[in-house]
Amino acid sequence: MLEHSSIISVSPEIMGGTPVFACTRVPVQTLLDYLKAGESIDDFLDGFPTVTKEQVIALLEQVEKQLVGMVA
């Protein structure tokens, strides 16, 4: 699962256990909210400079793999 990956961190001490990008306090949900609102990845990264583009791309690739695996 993504929660135990190098992409996402989940800890009761960080944001009350909310899934965040590893080594940050930025919730993954925030990226999803940006994308749903029609914002770009670059807009998200500008607002949250502690998250790297590599982390965002890796997250999206993992989500893609899991979704494709569910329907394949």
C-alpha positions as CSV (number, residue, x, y, z in Angstrom):
1,M,0.0,0.0,0.0
2,L,1.1,3.6,-0.6
3,E,0.9,4.5,3.2
4,H,4.1,2.6,3.8
5,S,6.0,3.8,0.8
6,S,8.7,6.4,0.3
7,I,6.0,8.6,-1.3
8,I,3.5,8.8,1.5
9,S,3.9,8.9,5.2
10,V,1.3,8.2,7.8
11,S,2.1,8.8,11.5
12,P,-0.2,9.8,14.4
13,E,2.4,12.5,15.3
14,I,2.2,14.2,11.9
15,M,-1.1,15.9,11.0
16,G,-3.0,13.4,13.2
17,G,-2.3,10.5,11.0
18,T,-3.4,12.2,7.7
19,P,-1.5,10.7,4.7
20,V,1.1,13.3,3.8
21,F,3.9,13.4,1.2
22,A,7.0,11.8,2.9
23,C,9.3,14.1,4.8
24,T,6.6,16.9,4.6
25,R,3.5,18.0,6.4
26,V,1.6,18.4,3.1
27,P,-1.5,16.2,2.9
28,V,-1.9,14.1,-0.3
29,Q,-5.5,15.2,-0.3
30,T,-4.3,18.7,-1.0
31,L,-2.9,17.6,-4.3
32,L,-6.1,15.9,-5.2
33,D,-8.1,19.0,-4.3
34,Y,-5.8,21.1,-6.5
35,L,-6.3,18.8,-9.4
36,K,-10.0,18.5,-9.0
37,A,-10.2,22.3,-9.0
38,G,-8.4,22.4,-12.4
39,E,-5.1,23.6,-11.0
40,S,-1.9,22.3,-12.5
41,I,0.8,20.2,-10.8
42,D,3.1,23.3,-11.1
43,D,0.5,25.4,-9.3
44,F,0.5,22.9,-6.4
45,L,4.3,22.8,-6.3
46,D,4.4,26.6,-6.2
47,G,2.2,26.5,-3.2
48,F,3.9,23.6,-1.4
49,P,7.7,23.9,-2.2
50,T,8.5,21.1,0.3
51,V,6.9,18.6,-2.1
52,T,9.0,17.7,-5.2
53,K,7.7,17.1,-8.7
54,E,9.3,13.6,-8.4
55,Q,7.1,12.8,-5.4
56,V,3.9,14.0,-7.2
57,I,4.8,12.0,-10.4
58,A,5.7,8.9,-8.3
59,L,2.4,9.1,-6.4
60,L,0.4,9.4,-9.7
61,E,2.2,6.5,-11.2
62,Q,1.5,4.3,-8.1
63,V,-2.2,5.3,-8.2
64,E,-2.3,4.5,-11.9
65,K,-0.7,1.1,-11.3
66,Q,-3.2,0.2,-8.5
67,L,-6.2,1.3,-10.5
68,V,-5.1,-0.6,-13.6
69,G,-4.4,-3.6,-11.5
70,M,-7.9,-3.5,-10.0
71,V,-9.6,-3.7,-13.4
72,A,-7.1,-5.9,-15.2
